[in-house]
Amino acid sequence: MKDSNMLTVEEIKIAIDALPEKDYVSLRNWFSKKDWEKWDREIVKDSETGKLDFLIQEALHEKTRGTLRDL
């Protein structure tokens, strides 16, 4: 059930298209920051639950083979 005060995605898109450039840039930066924050939370969660352990194992394997490259 849609809250009568909520905009639809289509309405939001139209409103964004109507923004002055300065406000559009501000919104884009805000959205990008929110997106990176979400990504950071997911990485922390995946790290804590062991989902990224395979990356450590791959790196250790490459180190023992002597095939690690400096970045």
Stockholm file with secondary structure:
# STOCKHOLM 1.0

chainA/1-71         MKDSNMLTVEEIKIAIDALPEKDYVSLRNWFSKKDWEKWDREIVKDSETGKLDFLIQEALHEKTRGTLRDL
#=GR chainA/1-71 SS CCCTTCCCHHHHHHHHHTSCHHHHHHHHHHHHHHHHHHHHHHHHHHHHTTTTHHHHHHHHHHHHHTCCCCC
#=GC SS_cons        CCCTTCCCHHHHHHHHHTSCHHHHHHHHHHHHHHHHHHHHHHHHHHHHTTTTHHHHHHHHHHHHHTCCCCC
//
